[in-house]
Amino acid sequence: MRQSSFAGVGFERYGKTTRRAAFLAEMEQVIPWGDLYALIEPVYPKAGKGRRPVGLERMLRIHFLQHWFNLSDPAVEEALYETASMRRFVGIDLGQEPVPDETTVCKFRHLLEAHDFGRVLFEQVHTHLEARGIRISTGTIVDATIIAAPSSTKNAPGRRDPEMHQTRKGQQWYFGMKAHVGVDSKT
């Protein structure tokens, strides 16, 4: 194991464990990672001529992030650069190495599809988590930018849209869609 650089060390005085960080810490503990790696390892590229492949563990964790947070290949690359809790979950230290690019993520996804591992992996994880009373649904990371909108949330029939909400900044009103990350626990 390599020594961590200062890039991943926060010098902030205050902090809070976010719901995302708590969720990822729980998934770190409850998912049978070793069993999943063993399933894919026989078909995963080995080091040889050309560029050294990104570790299987890292790529599988990125694959799960994509499904849990509904991220495309480019979006998961960007999220890993932006979000420290996701980088910790995947095991990336930006002081030592870059995030795998979207092409690498895409090739890994295609490898899983070619061997029909996607369905098998998620069935195995679903069964494992269900036995522990945990249910996971996909969610979305939402850009929290406030945008200006007309002063009415009424739609064409003249009724208020139940998914809309409003906020006020200074003397201006802003309206936007309500969204959340879809993680449920039955425990």
MARLO-531501 format. One record per residue (C-alpha): x, y, z; residue number from 1. Coordinates in nm, 3 decimals. Layout:
BEGIN
{tordren {X,Y,Z},NUM}
...
***
This chain:
BEGIN
{tordren {0.000,0.000,0.000},1}
{tordren {0.134,0.340,-0.093},2}
{tordren {0.156,0.629,0.148},3}
{tordren {-0.121,0.886,0.102},4}
{tordren {-0.031,1.232,-0.018},5}
{tordren {-0.154,1.556,0.133},6}
{tordren {-0.405,1.594,-0.153},7}
{tordren {-0.662,1.378,0.028},8}
{tordren {-0.601,1.525,0.373},9}
{tordren {-0.839,1.800,0.471},10}
{tordren {-0.715,2.082,0.686},11}
{tordren {-1.067,2.202,0.749},12}
{tordren {-1.159,2.274,1.107},13}
{tordren {-1.521,2.166,1.073},14}
{tordren {-1.682,1.879,0.894},15}
{tordren {-1.988,1.662,0.880},16}
{tordren {-2.048,1.308,0.763},17}
{tordren {-2.284,1.347,0.470},18}
{tordren {-2.557,1.098,0.381},19}
{tordren {-2.354,1.000,0.076},20}
{tordren {-2.041,0.936,0.284},21}
{tordren {-2.240,0.735,0.541},22}
{tordren {-2.404,0.531,0.263},23}
{tordren {-2.069,0.455,0.098},24}
{tordren {-1.914,0.357,0.433},25}
{tordren {-2.202,0.115,0.488},26}
{tordren {-2.167,-0.032,0.138},27}
{tordren {-1.794,-0.074,0.203},28}
{tordren {-1.883,-0.302,0.493},29}
{tordren {-2.185,-0.496,0.366},30}
{tordren {-2.110,-0.578,0.002},31}
{tordren {-1.920,-0.905,-0.054},32}
{tordren {-1.644,-0.739,-0.257},33}
{tordren {-1.413,-1.042,-0.259},34}
{tordren {-1.680,-1.265,-0.415},35}
{tordren {-1.751,-1.006,-0.685},36}
{tordren {-1.382,-0.962,-0.771},37}
{tordren {-1.340,-1.340,-0.797},38}
{tordren {-1.627,-1.356,-1.047},39}
{tordren {-1.471,-1.099,-1.286},40}
{tordren {-1.100,-1.161,-1.231},41}
{tordren {-1.063,-1.449,-1.482},42}
{tordren {-1.169,-1.225,-1.774},43}
{tordren {-1.017,-0.896,-1.653},44}
{tordren {-0.715,-0.774,-1.858},45}
{tordren {-0.373,-0.850,-1.715},46}
{tordren {-0.068,-0.623,-1.726},47}
{tordren {0.142,-0.682,-2.035},48}
{tordren {0.217,-0.478,-2.342},49}
{tordren {0.062,-0.135,-2.352},50}
{tordren {-0.093,0.067,-2.077},51}
{tordren {-0.126,-0.102,-1.738},52}
{tordren {-0.494,-0.174,-1.661},53}
{tordren {-0.666,0.007,-1.374},54}
{tordren {-0.720,-0.226,-1.078},55}
{tordren {-1.030,-0.446,-1.088},56}
{tordren {-1.139,-0.340,-0.739},57}
{tordren {-1.132,0.026,-0.836},58}
{tordren {-1.323,-0.027,-1.160},59}
{tordren {-1.592,-0.239,-0.993},60}
{tordren {-1.646,0.024,-0.724},61}
{tordren {-1.676,0.293,-0.993},62}
{tordren {-1.932,0.073,-1.172},63}
{tordren {-2.141,0.051,-0.856},64}
{tordren {-2.117,0.430,-0.801},65}
{tordren {-2.257,0.478,-1.150},66}
{tordren {-2.561,0.268,-1.069},67}
{tordren {-2.623,0.396,-0.718},68}
{tordren {-2.604,0.762,-0.820},69}
{tordren {-2.726,0.731,-1.181},70}
{tordren {-2.403,0.861,-1.337},71}
{tordren {-2.291,0.833,-1.699},72}
{tordren {-1.929,0.753,-1.782},73}
{tordren {-1.826,1.122,-1.810},74}
{tordren {-2.034,1.214,-1.503},75}
{tordren {-1.871,0.951,-1.281},76}
{tordren {-1.526,1.076,-1.386},77}
{tordren {-1.625,1.430,-1.293},78}
{tordren {-1.792,1.321,-0.968},79}
{tordren {-1.477,1.140,-0.861},80}
{tordren {-1.271,1.454,-0.916},81}
{tordren {-1.526,1.662,-0.720},82}
{tordren {-1.634,1.437,-0.435},83}
{tordren {-1.391,1.327,-0.164},84}
{tordren {-1.623,1.060,-0.020},85}
{tordren {-1.650,0.892,-0.361},86}
{tordren {-1.272,0.904,-0.407},87}
{tordren {-1.222,0.746,-0.064},88}
{tordren {-1.472,0.471,-0.150},89}
{tordren {-1.295,0.393,-0.478},90}
{tordren {-0.945,0.433,-0.325},91}
{tordren {-0.815,0.722,-0.534},92}
{tordren {-0.555,0.965,-0.400},93}
{tordren {-0.531,1.257,-0.644},94}
{tordren {-0.182,1.334,-0.515},95}
{tordren {-0.066,0.997,-0.649},96}
{tordren {-0.286,0.921,-0.952},97}
{tordren {-0.566,1.053,-1.170},98}
{tordren {-0.923,0.928,-1.182},99}
{tordren {-0.980,0.668,-1.457},100}
{tordren {-1.109,0.852,-1.763},101}
{tordren {-1.455,0.801,-1.912},102}
{tordren {-1.318,0.576,-2.189},103}
{tordren {-1.167,0.338,-1.933},104}
{tordren {-1.499,0.332,-1.744},105}
{tordren {-1.685,0.265,-2.070},106}
{tordren {-1.451,-0.024,-2.163},107}
{tordren {-1.503,-0.182,-1.821},108}
{tordren {-1.880,-0.156,-1.859},109}
{tordren {-1.857,-0.319,-2.202},110}
{tordren {-1.644,-0.600,-2.056},111}
{tordren {-1.914,-0.667,-1.796},112}
{tordren {-2.184,-0.658,-2.065},113}
{tordren {-1.992,-0.896,-2.294},114}
{tordren {-1.982,-1.159,-2.018},115}
{tordren {-2.332,-1.078,-1.883},116}
{tordren {-2.179,-0.991,-1.544},117}
{tordren {-2.393,-0.681,-1.482},118}
{tordren {-2.708,-0.878,-1.408},119}
{tordren {-2.520,-1.143,-1.208},120}
{tordren {-2.335,-0.884,-0.996},121}
{tordren {-2.644,-0.689,-0.904},122}
{tordren {-2.850,-1.000,-0.832},123}
{tordren {-2.574,-1.127,-0.603},124}
{tordren {-2.546,-0.792,-0.423},125}
{tordren {-2.925,-0.749,-0.403},126}
{tordren {-2.964,-1.094,-0.244},127}
{tordren {-2.677,-1.025,-0.002},128}
{tordren {-2.816,-0.685,0.104},129}
{tordren {-3.176,-0.804,0.124},130}
{tordren {-3.067,-1.073,0.370},131}
{tordren {-2.940,-0.787,0.587},132}
{tordren {-3.259,-0.582,0.548},133}
{tordren {-3.115,-0.319,0.314},134}
{tordren {-3.281,-0.196,-0.006},135}
{tordren {-3.107,0.034,-0.253},136}
{tordren {-3.260,0.236,-0.533},137}
{tordren {-3.082,0.461,-0.779},138}
{tordren {-3.062,0.832,-0.721},139}
{tordren {-2.928,1.144,-0.882},140}
{tordren {-2.667,1.395,-0.782},141}
{tordren {-2.836,1.727,-0.843},142}
{tordren {-2.671,2.054,-0.938},143}
{tordren {-2.789,2.292,-0.668},144}
{tordren {-2.763,2.603,-0.883},145}
{tordren {-3.057,2.838,-0.827},146}
{tordren {-3.199,2.968,-1.154},147}
{tordren {-3.438,3.253,-1.213},148}
{tordren {-3.789,3.153,-1.323},149}
{tordren {-4.128,3.316,-1.368},150}
{tordren {-4.313,3.405,-1.050},151}
{tordren {-4.578,3.132,-1.093},152}
{tordren {-4.543,2.756,-1.052},153}
{tordren {-4.880,2.691,-1.215},154}
{tordren {-4.889,2.458,-1.512},155}
{tordren {-5.112,2.464,-1.823},156}
{tordren {-5.428,2.338,-1.642},157}
{tordren {-5.382,2.620,-1.387},158}
{tordren {-5.284,2.395,-1.092},159}
{tordren {-4.964,2.402,-0.891},160}
{tordren {-4.710,2.133,-0.975},161}
{tordren {-4.650,1.931,-0.652},162}
{tordren {-4.285,1.866,-0.751},163}
{tordren {-4.198,2.238,-0.763},164}
{tordren {-4.076,2.449,-0.474},165}
{tordren {-3.952,2.804,-0.436},166}
{tordren {-3.686,2.992,-0.247},167}
{tordren {-3.599,3.356,-0.194},168}
{tordren {-3.263,3.529,-0.223},169}
{tordren {-3.276,3.896,-0.131},170}
{tordren {-3.578,4.047,-0.305},171}
{tordren {-3.587,3.780,-0.578},172}
{tordren {-3.784,3.453,-0.586},173}
{tordren {-3.639,3.142,-0.748},174}
{tordren {-3.816,2.822,-0.840},175}
{tordren {-3.679,2.474,-0.907},176}
{tordren {-3.745,2.102,-0.902},177}
{tordren {-3.732,1.907,-0.579},178}
{tordren {-3.491,1.609,-0.592},179}
{tordren {-3.320,1.362,-0.359},180}
{tordren {-3.079,1.071,-0.356},181}
{tordren {-3.283,0.750,-0.352},182}
{tordren {-3.129,0.539,-0.078},183}
{tordren {-3.368,0.350,0.150},184}
{tordren {-3.288,0.125,0.443},185}
{tordren {-3.538,-0.113,0.596},186}
{tordren {-3.331,-0.153,0.912},187}
***
